[in-house]
Amino acid sequence: MGKKLVIVESPAKAKTIKKYLGKDVEVLASYGHVRDLLPKEGAVDTAKDFEMKYQVIDRNSKHVDAIVKAMKKADALYLATDPDREGEAISWHLYELLKKRGALK
């Protein structure tokens, strides 16, 4: 079986979960939200059917890059964010970023 990647929200959770999973599982933290709406030019692109425009949050850019790099080497992805609307939003944004950066197979 190939390498698995698990994404959680906090580094403390990542460290704890990693203790219980095998060496074929990499556990990384998103450090919370990874994207936000564009603040200055407007977040809605009316020319593209009112598509929302997002940007990676600066403080989490290096974490997003690490997740993308790890996903390119992984065979499976588990988005294990918190079971609430914030966790769902984080997972959705991560999935969209991974798709956009060509990290998903």
N, C-alpha and C positions, 0 to 999 in steps of 0.2 A: 504494500500500500504506500502511496506517495505522501509527501509532506503536507501537513494541514496547517492552516493559519486561522487563529482565533483572535477576534478583535473585541476588546472590552473598553469601557469608558475610562477607567482610572488605572494608573500604574500600580497602585497597591493591589487592586483586584488581579491585574495581570500577573504580578509576582506570586500571589497566593495560588491562583489557578494553575500556573506553570508547574508548581510543586507536585500536582496530582496527575499531570498529563505526561505522556512519554516524550522521548527525544525527537519523535517525528512530528511533534506539534509545537509550533511557534506561537506564543501569546504576546500580542502587542496592545498598547493602549492608544486610544484616539485622543486622550486628554480632553474629553468633552466635545463640544461642537467643533466641526471642522470647516464649515462654510457659513457665510452670512450674505445677505443681500447687498448689492452694490449701493453705496450710500450717496454718491455725488451725481452721477449721470442718470440716475433712476434705475430702479430694479425691475421694471417691466418693459419688455421689448414689444411695443405695439405692432411693429412690422412683422413680427414672427408669432402671430396669434396669441399675443399677450404672454409670451414665454418669460419666466422669471430669470433674472441674471444674478448669478452668485459669484463670490470670490472666496478663495481659501483665506481663513483667518491667519494673519501674519504669525502670531505666536504658536500656531499649530502646523505651520508649513513643513517644518522638519519632520514632524510626526506623520503627516500625510505622505511625505516622500518615502519614509521608512516603510510605511504600510504598502505603498505601491511597489516598492522594490521587493519586499517579502512576498507579495502576491504573485509577482512574475515568476517566482521560484516554486510556488505552492501548487498543489493539485486540487485542494479544496479550501473553501472559505466558510467560516462560521462567524456571523455577525452576532455576537453575544452581548449586546448592549442591554441596558436596564429595560425591564418590561413596563415602560411608561411612554408617554407621547414624546418626551425628550429623547429617550433611547431609540424610539422608532425613527425620529427625525435624523439622529446621528447615523444610524444604519443606512437610511435612505441616501443621505448625502455621501457617505462613504461608497456605497454601491455605485452611485452616479459618477463619482470621481474615478473610481477604478475602471468603470466602463469607458469613460471619456479618455483616460490615459492608456487604454489598451492593455490593462493588466488582467482582465478576465478572459478566460479561455472559452 
